[in-house]
Amino acid sequence: MNRTHRRLVVALASLSVVALALSGCVSWFRPPSHTSSTSTPTGETVAADLKPFYTQVLKWSSCSGSFQCTEVTAPMDWKNPSKDTIKLALIRKPATGNRLGSLLVNPGGPGASGYDFISESLTSAVDSTLRSSYDIVGFDPRGVGHSSAVNCGGPKVIDHFIYDITPGVPGSDSWIADVEQGYAQFGQDCLKGTGPLLQFVDTDSAARDMDLIRALLGDKKLNYLGYSYGTLLGTTYAELYPKKTGRLVLDGVLDPATTDFTVTDIQAKGFESAFRAYLKDCIGTKGCPFTGSVDQALTQTGQLLDKLQATPLTGADGRQLGANAMFAAIILPLYNKDNWRYLSQLFNEMRTGKTDTAFLLADTYNNRNQDGTYGSNETEAFTAINCLDYTIDSSVTVMRTQAAQLAKDAPVFGPLMSWGGTSCFGWPFPATRVRGPIAAKGSGEILVVGTTNDPATPYVWAQNVSQELEHGHLITYHGEGHTAYNHSNSCVNNAVDDYFVKGTVPSKDPSC
């Protein structure tokens, strides 16, 4: 069953802030060599059943060269904390200058590893100013990576879920039934491999974990930098713990009040807008795979996707390149303008019938290694978290109406982002999150960074969230790509750095 990339394709900010290495290399958790320090918890008053968790003393050990690692024990179910526990993996880079405290960083997803993000891409995650002033702390949220994680059965199961193609006409009764059966089976695979944790990987629970981490790090208030889905985690924390909200920056913002279909529709238009920008930049230059007008190139791309939907190409390893895998290959370079050259390489190669670059890009998007293993459990965690966070309407009539709207709003990519109602069909546990605006009344000042042509989290969401938050402040970056801090311009960087280091809030949107 080929997973359709139609619902919440808010992929990883880490894909946008680094040029594509295209290697699939991931450094897994390594046992520390020796203890190097401890952290003293804040000692604040909490409920009796939470006291054992909030009084832990973290023992940091050296790992991955100059980093320090530790684990936090957290309740599996925050409503019943005395029952089962889970482990949360943390990594930090101690401040190199005048230390102001700890800064938690989340790269997005949901399902992205903050542990790997910091250990492998520290300089992309934060600039030298923040590295000097803060202990930079990466963490894997519950269900993710090095923490107690969602496990759905290994590479063969994930390959089947992502790459195998459901036969038939998309949207037909038989096709929908087959897709729903595939999702239901995947849910059972995840339940079998994960156990009871699968019920508790929702965003609210992860935000409560962040408060525990904050206290154990010894910080009275949370300082936090969240990218992409990490912005939803940040706003959720601010809503739950407004008085403990310190300095929060949300970059590449997901609007918590947006419905599932609106998310999909806006993202479909966002990806199509970004693809248009690539085509406009490409056409007429040497080596560009397209000629004619932008509209003609869009039509050609749609025809190619239709052809792959009907007749997939076989790759060197025997896998089938269908329309959805090709879609993943296309959208990955759209996250960062510096990677647009891979789109030209992709389409030039496809004209010769070769699939190497297409699979390389799709596999990078899905974090699949060349040997067929996966560098993380992003796909499993992504699905498990979303199925708890989003209530989906699986009515066939509604899905067909929405598919028609998507095809109208984004003729090339909209059809591939349709049929989202199938995605959590038969999931073992119901969605728990109530969609709505977050005001975080009584919180500290919060910076909201939005990019005008962000393909994954469109600028309008940043505008919305900055207005929904009681103390939200918008920083606009006029440009391309997903997220802006530390890879756009000095205007954005200075605004964020001055806020984190000096507490300075812009008097108005600097319009960078």
VOZA-132452 format. One line per 3 residues: number of its first residue (from 1); their letters; for each residue x, y, z of C-alpha. Coordinates in pm, 1 decimal, m for minus. Layout:
REM residues N
NUM = A = X Y Z  ...
This chain:
REM residues 512
1 = MNR = 0.0 0.0 0.0  165.8 319.5 m117.6  118.5 582.7 150.6
4 = THR = m39.9 893.5 1.8  133.1 1215.4 105.3  m192.4 1397.9 145.0
7 = RLV = m227.8 1476.1 510.7  m6.5 1692.0 728.6  302.7 1671.4 516.2
10 = VAL = 470.2 1897.9 771.3  795.9 1716.7 729.8  1118.1 1770.9 912.0
13 = ASL = 1270.1 2110.5 955.3  1603.2 1934.0 953.4  1547.7 1867.9 584.0
16 = SVV = 1523.3 2239.7 524.3  1819.9 2366.9 718.7  2087.0 2142.7 572.0
19 = ALA = 2179.1 2068.1 213.2  2088.4 1715.4 118.1  2367.8 1481.5 213.7
22 = LSG = 2169.9 1198.3 53.9  2360.7 941.6 252.8  2100.4 817.2 499.9
25 = CVS = 2369.7 807.6 767.2  2242.6 832.6 1124.1  2438.7 812.3 1448.1
28 = WFR = 2246.5 590.1 1686.3  2262.1 619.8 2062.4  2590.3 500.3 2197.5
31 = PPS = 2648.4 406.6 2563.2  2830.2 689.7 2738.7  3187.9 636.4 2837.4
34 = HTS = 3192.2 813.5 3172.0  2985.1 1037.1 3393.5  3068.6 1404.6 3348.2
37 = STS = 2806.4 1602.1 3542.8  2468.2 1605.5 3711.5  2169.8 1838.8 3692.9
40 = TPT = 1986.2 1960.3 4001.3  1606.8 1964.9 3965.8  1420.7 2281.8 4057.6
43 = GET = 1257.1 2121.6 4361.9  919.8 2278.7 4284.9  601.2 2153.7 4446.1
46 = VAA = 410.2 1895.7 4241.3  139.5 1638.0 4309.7  249.3 1347.5 4525.6
49 = DLK = 224.6 1093.3 4243.7  449.8 1311.7 4024.6  714.0 1379.2 4289.3
52 = PFY = 928.7 1072.3 4205.6  957.6 1199.4 3848.5  1026.8 1564.8 3931.0
55 = TQV = 1294.1 1481.0 4189.4  1514.4 1270.7 3959.8  1877.4 1375.1 3942.0
58 = LKW = 2001.9 1359.9 3583.0  2346.0 1209.5 3539.6  2502.7 1338.6 3221.0
61 = SSC = 2768.2 1129.8 3049.6  2998.2 1213.0 2760.2  2883.7 1091.0 2419.7
64 = SGS = 2930.2 1168.0 2050.4  3252.5 1356.9 2112.3  3189.6 1681.8 2296.3
67 = FQC = 2822.9 1618.1 2377.5  2660.0 1492.4 2697.1  2372.2 1244.8 2714.4
70 = TEV = 2122.2 1126.1 2971.2  1780.1 965.1 3008.8  1467.7 1089.4 3184.3
73 = TAP = 1206.0 857.7 3331.0  852.6 983.1 3260.3  502.3 846.3 3320.9
76 = MDW = 361.7 657.5 3025.0  16.2 791.4 3109.1  20.8 1133.8 3271.1
79 = KNP = m332.8 1073.2 3402.3  m213.2 758.7 3579.8  154.7 831.6 3653.4
82 = SKD = 209.0 557.2 3909.2  145.3 276.9 3660.6  398.5 241.4 3374.7
85 = TIK = 701.6 450.0 3281.9  893.8 537.0 2965.3  1242.3 668.8 2888.4
88 = LAL = 1321.8 998.4 2714.8  1663.9 1043.3 2552.3  1839.7 1379.4 2587.7
91 = IRK = 2162.0 1517.6 2444.4  2318.3 1855.3 2512.9  2603.1 2078.5 2410.8
94 = PAT = 2706.3 2287.7 2711.4  2715.9 2663.7 2666.6  3053.2 2790.4 2552.2
97 = GNR = 3015.3 3138.7 2705.1  2808.0 3318.8 2965.9  2541.7 3056.0 3036.2
100 = LGS = 2180.9 3176.4 3064.2  2021.4 2833.1 3103.9  1903.4 2548.8 2882.4
103 = LLV = 1740.9 2579.6 2539.7  1531.2 2284.5 2421.3  1516.1 2237.6 2044.6
106 = NPG = 1269.1 2030.1 1844.1  1312.1 1986.5 1464.0  955.4 1888.3 1376.8
109 = GPG = 796.0 1587.3 1217.5  611.5 1470.8 1411.5  862.3 1192.3 1450.6
112 = ASG = 1189.3 1377.5 1393.8  1472.0 1304.4 1633.8  1582.2 1609.6 1827.7
115 = YDF = 1866.6 1397.0 1962.6  2006.7 1335.9 1614.1  1930.0 1691.9 1507.1
118 = ISE = 2158.4 1832.3 1775.9  2427.9 1562.6 1758.1  2454.6 1575.7 1377.8
121 = SLT = 2340.7 1927.2 1279.6  2414.2 2151.6 1577.5  2532.9 2447.2 1371.5
124 = SAV = 2222.4 2423.9 1152.6  1994.7 2399.8 1454.7  2122.8 2714.8 1629.2
127 = DST = 2384.9 2976.3 1556.3  2700.5 3056.3 1753.4  2529.2 3325.8 1962.2
130 = LRS = 2284.1 3078.1 2111.8  2549.2 2808.1 2146.7  2748.9 3052.1 2356.4
133 = SYD = 2458.6 3153.7 2581.2  2267.1 2829.3 2632.6  2312.1 2461.9 2691.2
136 = IVG = 2154.6 2339.0 2366.2  1938.0 2038.1 2451.0  1798.0 1795.7 2194.4
139 = FDP = 1540.0 1539.8 2299.4  1343.4 1265.3 2134.6  973.9 1302.4 2221.5
142 = RGV = 790.6 994.7 2344.0  748.4 744.8 2063.4  1050.7 876.1 1873.0
145 = GHS = 1398.1 743.6 1801.6  1618.2 692.1 2106.9  1334.4 741.0 2354.7
148 = SAV = 1074.4 471.0 2421.2  969.1 439.8 2060.9  691.0 328.9 1829.3
151 = NCG = 786.0 10.8 1645.4  567.8 m122.4 1365.8  764.4 m427.3 1256.9
154 = GPK = 1084.0 m335.8 1076.1  1198.7 m236.6 725.8  983.4 m479.2 526.8
157 = VID = 667.4 m352.4 695.2  768.5 9.0 637.7  863.6 m56.8 274.7
160 = HFI = 523.0 m210.3 216.6  351.0 81.6 389.1  537.7 349.2 193.8
163 = YDI = 630.1 205.4 m143.8  399.1 m82.5 m237.5  124.6 37.9 m466.9
166 = TPG = m245.1 m23.6 m417.6  m389.0 m134.9 m752.9  m698.3 19.8 m902.8
169 = VPG = m833.9 366.1 m962.0  m771.5 607.0 m671.0  m1102.3 701.5 m516.4
172 = SDS = m1293.1 397.9 m638.8  m1480.1 189.7 m382.0  m1245.0 m106.8 m416.6
175 = WIA = m932.4 111.4 m400.9  m1052.8 290.2 m86.2  m1137.8 m42.9 77.8
178 = DVE = m790.9 m180.6 0.1  m617.7 132.9 131.1  m823.0 126.3 451.1
181 = QGY = m739.6 m239.6 501.5  m371.9 m154.3 461.9  m387.5 121.9 721.1
184 = AQF = m579.6 m98.3 963.5  m315.7 m370.0 928.3  m39.5 m116.2 982.3
187 = GQD = m210.4 m3.2 1301.9  m218.0 m359.9 1428.1  149.6 m402.8 1336.9
190 = CLK = 229.5 m89.3 1538.4  26.9 m208.3 1836.8  198.3 m545.9 1831.3
193 = GTG = 546.0 m393.4 1811.5  489.2 m101.3 2049.0  244.9 m219.6 2311.9
196 = PLL = 48.9 17.1 2538.9  276.6 316.2 2466.5  100.7 350.1 2128.6
199 = QFV = m197.1 504.5 2309.0  11.9 775.8 2474.0  232.5 934.4 2206.1
202 = DTD = 2.0 1234.2 2161.4  129.7 1591.4 2159.1  m26.5 1686.5 2494.0
205 = SAA = 165.1 1405.9 2665.3  487.3 1511.0 2491.2  435.8 1870.5 2611.7
208 = RDM = 399.1 1744.2 2968.1  726.0 1556.3 2918.9  888.6 1887.2 2825.9
211 = DLI = 783.1 2038.0 3155.4  941.4 1746.7 3337.1  1260.7 1792.4 3134.0
214 = RAL = 1258.5 2166.0 3213.5  1236.2 2103.3 3586.1  1505.9 1836.3 3585.3
217 = LGD = 1740.9 2066.8 3394.4  1698.2 2313.9 3680.5  1519.0 2585.1 3479.1
220 = KKL = 1230.1 2773.1 3639.6  1088.3 2848.5 3294.4  1114.7 2672.4 2959.1
223 = NYL = 1327.4 2824.8 2685.0  1237.7 2655.7 2357.8  1303.2 2669.6 1983.7
226 = GYS = 1055.5 2466.9 1780.3  1059.3 2412.6 1405.8  762.8 2294.1 1196.3
229 = YGT = 555.8 2042.9 1400.6  775.1 2151.5 1692.9  574.7 2474.7 1691.8
232 = LLG = 258.0 2280.2 1778.8  449.2 2116.9 2062.1  558.2 2462.8 2178.3
235 = TTY = 213.6 2622.7 2166.6  69.3 2319.8 2345.9  326.3 2363.5 2622.2
238 = AEL = 244.2 2734.9 2651.0  m125.6 2652.1 2682.6  m65.4 2390.6 2953.4
241 = YPK = 202.1 2582.1 3144.9  171.4 2955.1 3065.4  342.3 3067.2 3386.4
244 = KTG = 637.2 2838.2 3315.7  677.4 2963.0 2959.0  1006.4 3145.6 2923.0
247 = RLV = 1142.5 3246.6 2583.2  972.2 3053.4 2302.0  1040.3 3086.0 1929.6
250 = LDG = 812.9 2905.7 1682.6  949.3 2882.5 1327.0  753.3 2732.9 1036.0
253 = VLD = 426.6 2743.2 1225.1  145.5 2490.2 1231.4  m186.9 2650.0 1324.3
256 = PAT = m350.3 2439.7 1600.2  m693.2 2568.7 1501.5  m671.9 2444.1 1143.1
259 = TDF = m879.3 2141.7 1047.0  m721.0 1836.2 894.2  m856.6 1907.6 548.1
262 = TVT = m759.2 2274.4 561.5  m405.5 2169.1 652.8  m394.9 1943.9 348.7
265 = DIQ = m552.3 2197.0 113.9  m323.0 2482.7 216.7  m17.2 2260.5 199.4
268 = AKG = m112.3 2133.2 m146.2  m133.9 2493.0 m265.8  190.1 2571.4 m83.4
271 = FES = 385.7 2293.6 m251.4  243.8 2389.6 m589.1  340.0 2752.6 m530.1
274 = AFR = 694.3 2651.4 m435.8  717.0 2427.2 m742.2  604.3 2719.3 m956.9
277 = AYL = 884.1 2927.2 m805.7  1134.5 2655.1 m897.8  1002.9 2637.6 m1254.8
280 = KDC = 1016.6 3014.7 m1295.4  1376.4 3010.5 m1175.7  1467.0 2710.2 m1393.2
283 = IGT = 1308.8 2768.0 m1733.5  1545.9 2932.4 m1976.5  1861.0 2832.3 m1789.6
286 = KGC = 2120.0 2577.9 m1900.7  2033.3 2222.7 m1805.1  1672.8 2294.6 m1712.6
289 = PFT = 1454.4 1992.1 m1796.5  1157.8 2215.4 m1890.6  1091.0 2451.3 m2179.0
292 = GSV = 799.3 2677.1 m2258.2  592.2 2844.8 m1989.6  553.8 2761.2 m1621.4
295 = DQA = 197.1 2644.3 m1684.8  314.2 2412.9 m1961.9  579.3 2267.1 m1730.7
298 = LTQ = 316.2 2211.1 m1461.8  99.7 2029.5 m1714.5  393.4 1809.3 m1814.3
301 = TGQ = 460.1 1727.0 m1449.1  97.6 1634.8 m1392.7  104.3 1409.1 m1698.2
304 = LLD = 417.9 1237.3 m1567.8  255.4 1174.6 m1228.6  m58.2 1038.3 m1398.9
307 = KLQ = 156.6 804.9 m1606.2  341.6 678.0 m1298.3  10.4 624.8 m1121.3
310 = ATP = m104.5 397.3 m1402.4  230.7 241.1 m1494.3  504.7 261.6 m1227.7
313 = LTG = 870.0 233.5 m1323.3  1084.7 m42.0 m1177.4  1396.1 66.0 m990.8
316 = ADG = 1731.9 m110.3 m978.5  1633.8 m291.7 m657.7  1297.8 m404.3 m794.1
319 = RQL = 1086.0 m147.5 m613.4  811.5 29.9 m804.3  830.4 405.7 m850.3
322 = GAN = 470.0 518.2 m846.9  318.3 866.0 m839.1  336.3 901.6 m461.8
325 = AMF = 702.7 806.6 m437.7  770.9 1053.1 m718.6  574.5 1317.5 m529.6
328 = AAI = 798.4 1265.5 m224.4  1102.0 1303.4 m449.5  965.8 1631.9 m586.6
331 = ILP = 864.8 1798.0 m261.8  1182.2 1720.2 m66.7  1399.6 1974.9 m254.6
334 = LYN = 1120.6 2232.5 m226.9  1190.3 2267.7 145.4  1507.3 2462.6 69.9
337 = KDN = 1583.7 2673.1 m238.0  1946.9 2560.6 m220.6  1827.0 2210.2 m311.1
340 = WRY = 1628.8 2305.0 m622.9  1915.2 2174.3 m836.3  1812.5 1823.2 m737.2
343 = LSQ = 1476.2 1881.3 m905.4  1649.8 1949.4 m1236.2  1859.5 1638.6 m1189.6
346 = LFN = 1546.1 1439.8 m1107.1  1345.1 1541.6 m1412.6  1637.2 1520.5 m1654.7
349 = EMR = 1697.1 1164.5 m1541.8  1328.6 1071.0 m1553.4  1319.7 1170.7 m1921.7
352 = TGK = 1558.5 881.2 m1988.7  1346.8 636.4 m1788.1  1595.3 614.8 m1500.6
355 = TDT = 1476.8 617.1 m1139.4  1799.9 647.7 m940.2  1759.2 1010.5 m834.6
358 = AFL = 1386.0 968.1 m777.1  1440.6 684.3 m533.5  1735.9 863.2 m375.9
361 = LAD = 1521.0 1167.5 m300.3  1216.9 967.1 m191.1  1435.2 749.7 31.2
364 = TYN = 1595.5 1058.7 184.1  1250.1 1200.3 255.2  1156.4 871.8 423.7
367 = NRN = 1500.1 827.4 590.4  1557.3 495.0 415.2  1918.2 379.2 390.0
370 = QDG = 2076.2 227.3 80.6  2080.1 m116.8 243.9  1702.5 m110.3 289.8
373 = TYG = 1706.3 m28.6 660.4  1565.6 293.2 801.3  1770.0 553.9 984.6
376 = SNE = 1490.7 626.4 1230.1  1132.3 540.7 1313.1  999.6 868.7 1169.7
379 = TEA = 731.8 704.0 957.4  593.4 499.3 1245.4  601.5 790.4 1490.3
382 = FTA = 459.2 1033.3 1234.0  155.7 812.9 1178.1  102.7 720.0 1543.4
385 = INC = 121.0 1079.1 1669.0  m102.3 1218.7 1394.8  m366.8 952.1 1447.1
388 = LDY = m396.9 1064.1 1810.0  m379.6 1435.0 1728.6  m625.8 1456.1 1437.5
391 = TID = m988.1 1349.5 1419.5  m1037.2 1231.2 1061.5  m1363.5 1212.2 867.8
394 = SSV = m1349.8 880.3 681.6  m1683.3 922.3 503.4  m1635.6 826.7 138.8
397 = TVM = m1871.3 1103.7 29.9  m1673.7 1362.9 225.5  m1341.3 1231.2 94.5
400 = RTQ = m1461.1 1252.6 m265.2  m1583.4 1607.8 m215.0  m1249.5 1701.2 m60.8
403 = AAQ = m1056.7 1528.5 m340.6  m1245.1 1738.2 m596.4  m1158.2 2053.9 m403.1
406 = LAK = m791.1 1958.6 m380.9  m777.5 1888.9 m753.9  m925.7 2233.4 m817.4
409 = DAP = m695.8 2418.1 m575.6  m374.4 2233.5 m665.7  m423.1 2044.0 m993.9
412 = VFG = m78.9 1879.5 m995.2  m21.8 1786.3 m629.7  m375.1 1799.6 m488.5
415 = PLM = m481.4 1456.1 m617.7  m179.9 1296.3 m447.7  m271.8 1455.5 m115.5
418 = SWG = m631.7 1334.2 m124.0  m808.6 1051.7 59.8  m673.3 1155.6 400.1
421 = GTS = m975.1 1001.1 566.8  m824.5 658.2 507.6  m502.1 732.3 695.5
424 = CFG = m614.7 641.5 1047.3  m882.5 391.7 951.4  m884.4 109.3 1204.7
427 = WPF = m617.7 274.3 1421.9  m612.0 97.8 1760.8  m682.3 415.9 1960.7
430 = PAT = m908.8 715.3 1892.5  m785.4 1070.0 1843.1  m768.9 1268.1 2167.4
433 = RVR = m682.3 1623.4 2065.1  m949.8 1891.3 2031.1  m862.6 2131.1 1749.0
436 = GPI = m882.3 2500.6 1829.2  m685.5 2822.3 1866.6  m430.3 2846.5 2147.7
439 = AAK = m408.5 3174.6 2335.7  m170.9 3065.6 2615.4  m314.0 3335.7 2842.6
442 = GSG = m63.8 3454.6 3097.9  240.2 3324.2 2911.1  556.9 3514.3 2837.6
445 = EIL = 621.1 3682.4 2503.8  643.4 3436.0 2212.8  807.5 3497.5 1873.9
448 = VVG = 639.2 3347.8 1566.5  853.5 3324.0 1252.4  685.3 3283.7 913.5
451 = TTN = 825.7 3257.2 559.4  612.0 3408.0 283.4  650.3 3114.3 41.5
454 = DPA = 695.7 2828.9 285.9  563.8 2518.2 104.4  492.3 2308.5 414.4
457 = TPY = 368.5 2554.2 676.5  226.4 2844.9 477.7  275.8 3200.3 595.4
460 = VWA = m92.3 3246.7 679.8  m50.6 3001.4 966.5  221.2 3217.6 1120.2
463 = QNV = m6.8 3517.6 1086.3  m292.2 3328.3 1249.8  m89.9 3193.2 1541.5
466 = SQE = 74.8 3527.8 1616.5  m276.8 3672.0 1652.0  m424.3 3375.0 1840.0
469 = LEH = m152.6 3384.6 2106.7  m214.4 3644.2 2376.3  152.2 3745.5 2360.7
472 = GHL = 249.5 3643.8 2007.0  482.1 3853.9 1791.9  523.2 3791.8 1417.9
475 = ITY = 857.3 3796.5 1238.3  814.5 3777.0 860.8  1082.6 3645.9 628.1
478 = HGE = 1016.4 3731.8 262.9  1157.9 3431.1 82.5  1143.4 3065.4 m7.9
481 = GHT = 1175.0 2746.4 194.7  1051.6 2583.2 511.1  1157.7 2769.5 830.3
484 = AYN = 1385.4 3074.0 839.0  1601.2 3102.5 1149.9  1971.7 3040.0 1092.3
487 = HSN = 1940.3 2994.2 715.6  1771.0 3307.8 581.1  1924.7 3646.3 668.2
490 = SCV = 2070.0 3849.0 954.3  1740.0 4028.9 1011.3  1569.8 3707.3 1122.4
493 = NNA = 1874.1 3578.7 1308.9  1928.9 3901.6 1500.8  1564.3 3923.0 1606.4
496 = VDD = 1569.4 3566.3 1739.5  1912.0 3596.4 1902.9  1831.7 3927.4 2072.5
499 = YFV = 1512.9 3776.8 2209.5  1680.3 3465.4 2349.5  1986.6 3643.2 2486.3
502 = KGT = 1852.5 3984.9 2591.2  1478.5 3924.0 2613.9  1422.7 4190.4 2346.3
505 = VPS = 1086.0 4168.9 2170.7  1054.1 4356.5 1838.8  823.2 4655.9 1869.5
508 = KDP = 677.9 4558.4 1532.3  726.7 4293.4 1265.2  1078.1 4362.3 1123.7
511 = SC = 958.4 4229.8 784.4  1290.5 4068.4 697.7
